[in-house]
Amino acid sequence: MHYRNGREAKNGDLVLSLDGFGNAVINAIGVLHSAVPGNDYCNGGIAPVQPTNKSACIVDCLHLDDVMALLIEKGLDKRPVGK
């Protein structure tokens, strides 16, 4: 199992899920679970991350629109061709 950028995927990873139909849309952020090796498509679920009472040090944060812009810049907004 591999992410869009080729990195190996493992259950328990913190993930950001993008729309798979060519739209620059973030669908979910959470923990990957129930994924079965050997399939990169429609495999597993995303458990939402629990809200925290952690304070925000703004200089350590990124707006998700800016994260999406970086992904577009690197060409990672497009789904790889199926195998």
Secondary structure, 3 states (H helix, E strand, C coil): CECCCCCECCCCCEEEEECCCCCCCEEEEEEEECCCCCCCCCCCEEEECCCCCCCCCHHHCCCHHHHHHHHHHCCCCCCCCCC
